[in-house]
Amino acid sequence: MIPSYQEEIRIHKSKDRIFWVIVAIMTVFLYFFFQGYYPNYERFLDQKDASKQAFLKPFGIIDIHVFPSPDGIWINKDYYNNNSKTIFDLGEYEVSIQKKGYLPITFPIDITKKEPFYTNVVNLFTLPEYAPLPITFSGLSPYNDFYLLHTNNTGSFLLTDTDFRVLHHIETAYTYIGELYFTDGTGILSYSPDTEKFLPVIDRATGFPLQCAHISYYGEKLFCHDTMRFVGPKASDIREKILAINDSIVVTPQYIYNQDSTNTSWKYFEYQTGSVRIPDSIVHINKIPYFFEKGMFSPVDKTDMLATLSEKPDWGMDTISRAQEIGGETMLLGEKEGKGKFRIIDSEKQYSGTFDFAHTTDVKVSKVSGAYVFTTPKAAYIYYKGAKEIIKILDGVDIVRMVDAKIFFNKDGKSYVVDLLRKIQ
């Protein structure tokens, strides 16, 4: 009885030792796992390769979400399940995503000890399908839930719904500015769909009709170059001389203003610029405002002076023709060895690519679902950020306008639309 009891105690102690050894091993394993290492099993399979003899091997995680669900994702030609958060050894990989009826994408990944986690959300674009439109037009501008069309044959305007049903015919010799604003060369007039009449825009400061010969339209706001001010019913609170504008920043002789997310007001930067020249544009690079003028960048310093760069950054271009901000990222357009070149600068890294045409001065850039759409007067391209190449989706057409994810163009005397996110029924 007693020997059996002692044997049972010995067995329990052995089991406890084994249990705590397993716990210790698992604890050590989990510790190194969360430090980014796993046991190197290759050392037991290949004793001759010295590079494979390390006991622990560093790893990273690749997490890719693709919408809509793809037919397949391949990483270095090995199948990868959508959103599977798979472990990979450190190194360079090539990701390929394909889905029937959608544009494919291929992009490189570099998993390093410094950046072991790669996460990306990819929204696939449908293969271009062209739908003919019932009206032929040479110009299109969105206005709320309507389109304002400039027709080819009459020179008049048509106000239509988004299905191109005509709501109003607008016969006028006035020059179109933007939204429902026109100019007669000296003042600004607004067209009213309710009364079907043109009314002068009243200057809120004086109460008189606004006189302005040089007018532009920026970010749903009218801007008078004569007075260097935003004007009209949607005027901002800025009443200073405007030196440079883009979609989200306004520069005056004293301040830089940031537009807030509601698109209704403007807020100060803490930077006072002092006396500055008239730059072509202003953008952010690594969260610092930069003036862009004649192909050169100058950062705005906090000490009321323009700082000078001790070393000119290499943007990978011979010349830079334009700099603009799009969706919180900075886009540079230029040329390299006679070919069009672009560079995207975000808060984490930079991306670049090459076009098949020589000049970038007439390129328009839009951002749709995380990808960039480039349009020229005759062609359109899509660039998935980080992809190995840019994809041409339209060629040999007359691009009219891009609105949201739709590209309107003319070909053989007719108007068409391409919806990049939806298949045409």
Secondary structure, DSSP 8 states (H G I E B T S, - for coil): -HHHHHHHHHHHHHHHHHHHHHHHHHHHHHHHHHTTEEE-THHHH-SS-GGG--SEEEEEEEEEEEES--SEEEETTEEE-TT--EEEESEEEEEEEE-TTB--EEEEEEE-SSS-EEEEEEE--B---EEE-SS-EEEEEEETTEEEEEETTT--EEEEETT--EEEEE---SEEEETTEEE-SSBEEEEETTTTEEEE-B-TTTSSB-B-SSEEEETTEEEETTTTEEESTT--S--S---EE-SSEEE-SSEEEEE-TTSS-EEEEEEE--S----SEEEEETTEEEEEETTEEEEB-TTSSB---SS----S-SEEEEEEEETTEEEEEEEETTEEEEEEE-SS-EEEEE-SSS--TT-EEEEETTEEEEE-SSEEEEEETT-SS-EEEEESSEEEEEETTEEEEEETTEEEEEESSS---
